[in-house]
């Protein structure tokens, strides 16, 4: 029986070592790929790889660095359920009609009802005049109005940089119709 125990512990140790090594390799590849390191795994073509007229012409525009900060959270092509989850809204907000949106960090989003009330609230200091503008402002400039009972600075301030215009439009269109509590 002690032989079985030792074989199983060796297998477990080997598995853990492989897991750590593979995880380290994976992280190294990710860091290398996203850091813009010139020694990356898959370097681009070199000048010597092109002959005469085959060499691509420069457009004068530098290639932007590949960065997770440049990757949109959502494109707007996603189904509405996936859009709210992928964008992170469902993690903090409860949104009627969105199955996974049961968050408690942010207010319940029934903006077809609450939007007009918030625009009339004396504590509202934004520039929106319609519910649609209010929702957009709440996503892009969350500090313009903080719902009573919720802390300021919880809503990320970078959504404007990470949501495509189509995703933002789709989110707003959905939220301005939500009237079910």
C-alpha positions as CSV (number, residue, x, y, z in Angstrom):
1,X,0.0,0.0,0.0
2,X,2.9,2.4,0.7
3,X,4.0,1.8,-2.9
4,X,0.6,3.0,-4.2
5,X,0.8,6.0,-2.0
6,X,4.2,7.0,-3.2
7,X,3.2,6.5,-6.9
8,X,0.1,8.6,-6.4
9,X,2.1,11.4,-4.6
10,X,4.7,11.3,-7.4
11,X,2.0,11.7,-10.0
12,X,0.4,14.5,-8.0
13,X,3.8,16.3,-7.7
14,X,4.6,15.8,-11.4
15,X,1.2,17.2,-12.2
16,X,1.7,20.2,-10.0
17,X,5.2,20.9,-11.5
18,X,3.8,20.6,-15.0
19,X,0.9,23.0,-14.1
20,X,3.4,25.6,-12.7
21,X,5.7,25.3,-15.7
22,X,2.9,25.5,-18.2
23,X,1.3,28.4,-16.4
24,X,4.7,30.2,-16.3
25,X,5.2,29.6,-20.0
26,X,1.7,30.9,-20.8
27,X,2.1,34.0,-18.7
28,X,5.5,34.6,-20.4
29,X,4.0,34.3,-23.8
30,X,1.2,36.7,-22.9
31,X,3.6,39.3,-21.4
32,X,5.9,39.0,-24.4
33,X,3.0,39.3,-26.9
34,X,1.3,42.3,-25.2
35,X,4.4,44.2,-24.2
36,X,5.4,45.1,-27.7
37,X,8.9,43.5,-27.0
38,X,11.0,43.5,-30.1
39,X,12.1,40.0,-29.2
40,X,8.5,38.7,-29.4
41,X,7.7,35.1,-30.3
42,X,6.4,36.0,-33.8
43,X,8.3,39.0,-35.1
44,X,7.0,40.9,-38.1
45,X,8.8,40.7,-41.5
46,X,12.3,42.1,-41.8
47,X,13.5,44.4,-44.6
48,X,15.6,41.5,-46.0
49,X,12.4,39.4,-46.4
50,X,11.2,41.7,-49.2
51,X,12.7,42.1,-52.7
52,X,12.4,45.3,-54.6
53,X,8.8,46.2,-55.4
54,X,7.4,43.6,-53.0
55,X,8.3,45.7,-50.0
56,X,5.2,47.3,-48.5
57,X,5.1,51.1,-48.7
58,X,5.0,53.1,-45.5
59,X,1.8,55.0,-44.8
60,X,3.6,57.3,-42.4
61,X,1.3,56.2,-39.6
62,X,2.9,54.3,-36.7
63,X,1.3,51.0,-35.8
64,X,-0.3,51.3,-32.4
65,X,1.0,49.0,-29.7
66,X,-1.0,45.9,-29.0
67,X,-2.5,46.4,-25.6
68,X,-5.4,45.1,-23.7
69,X,-6.4,48.7,-23.1
70,X,-7.0,49.1,-26.8
71,X,-9.2,46.0,-27.1
72,X,-12.9,46.9,-26.8
73,X,-15.0,45.2,-24.1
74,X,-17.8,44.8,-26.6
75,X,-18.4,45.6,-30.2
76,X,-22.2,45.9,-30.2
77,X,-22.6,42.8,-32.4
78,X,-23.1,40.6,-29.3
79,X,-26.6,39.5,-28.2
80,X,-27.9,41.8,-25.4
81,X,-27.4,39.2,-22.6
82,X,-23.7,38.7,-23.6
83,X,-23.2,42.5,-24.1
84,X,-24.1,43.3,-20.5
85,X,-22.0,40.4,-19.2
86,X,-19.0,41.0,-21.4
87,X,-19.0,44.8,-20.6
88,X,-19.0,44.1,-16.9
89,X,-22.4,45.8,-16.2
90,X,-23.9,42.5,-14.8
91,X,-21.2,42.2,-12.2
92,X,-22.3,45.3,-10.3
93,X,-25.9,46.1,-11.4
94,X,-29.2,44.2,-11.3
95,X,-30.8,44.7,-14.7
96,X,-34.3,43.3,-15.3
97,X,-34.3,41.0,-18.3
98,X,-30.6,40.2,-18.1
99,X,-30.4,36.8,-16.4
100,X,-26.8,37.1,-14.9
101,X,-27.2,40.7,-13.8
102,X,-27.8,40.4,-10.1
103,X,-25.1,42.8,-8.8
104,X,-25.3,44.7,-5.6
105,X,-22.5,47.3,-5.9
106,X,-24.4,49.6,-8.2
107,X,-28.1,50.6,-8.4
108,X,-30.8,48.6,-10.0
109,X,-31.1,49.7,-13.6
110,X,-34.7,50.4,-14.4
111,X,-33.9,53.7,-16.2
112,X,-37.2,53.8,-18.1
113,X,-38.7,54.7,-14.7
114,X,-35.8,56.1,-12.7
115,X,-34.1,58.1,-15.5
116,X,-36.6,60.9,-15.5
117,X,-36.6,61.1,-11.7
118,X,-32.8,61.4,-11.6
119,X,-32.8,64.2,-14.2
120,X,-35.2,66.2,-11.9
121,X,-33.3,65.4,-8.7
122,X,-31.7,68.6,-7.3
123,X,-28.5,66.6,-6.7
124,X,-28.1,65.9,-10.4
125,X,-25.3,68.1,-11.8
126,X,-24.9,66.7,-15.3
127,X,-25.8,68.1,-18.6
128,X,-28.3,65.6,-19.9
129,X,-31.8,66.6,-20.8
130,X,-33.2,63.3,-21.9
131,X,-33.1,59.8,-20.4
132,X,-30.9,58.6,-23.3
133,X,-28.4,61.4,-22.7
134,X,-28.5,60.7,-18.9
135,X,-27.7,57.0,-19.5
136,X,-24.8,57.9,-21.8
137,X,-23.5,60.4,-19.3
138,X,-23.8,57.8,-16.5
139,X,-21.6,55.4,-18.4
140,X,-19.1,57.9,-19.7
141,X,-19.0,60.4,-16.8
142,X,-20.3,58.4,-13.8
143,X,-19.6,61.2,-11.3
144,X,-22.2,63.6,-12.8
145,X,-24.8,61.9,-10.6
146,X,-24.3,59.4,-7.9
147,X,-27.4,57.5,-6.8
148,X,-28.1,58.0,-3.2
149,X,-26.9,55.1,-1.1
150,X,-24.1,54.1,-3.5
151,X,-20.5,55.3,-3.2
152,X,-18.9,57.5,-5.8
153,X,-15.9,56.2,-7.8
154,X,-17.1,52.6,-8.0
155,X,-18.2,52.8,-11.6
156,X,-15.2,52.6,-13.9
157,X,-14.2,55.9,-15.5
158,X,-12.7,54.2,-18.6
159,X,-15.8,52.8,-20.3
160,X,-15.8,55.5,-23.0
161,X,-12.4,54.1,-24.1
162,X,-13.4,50.4,-23.9
163,X,-16.9,50.3,-25.4
164,X,-17.5,50.7,-29.1
165,X,-20.1,53.3,-30.2
166,X,-22.3,50.4,-31.4
167,X,-22.1,48.7,-28.0
168,X,-22.8,51.9,-26.1
169,X,-25.8,52.6,-28.3
170,X,-27.2,49.1,-27.8
171,X,-26.7,49.3,-24.0
172,X,-28.5,52.7,-23.9
173,X,-31.3,51.6,-26.1
174,X,-32.0,48.6,-23.8
175,X,-31.7,50.5,-20.6
176,X,-34.0,53.4,-21.6
177,X,-36.8,50.8,-22.2
178,X,-36.4,49.0,-18.9
179,X,-39.5,49.8,-16.8
180,X,-39.9,46.4,-15.0
181,X,-38.7,46.4,-11.4
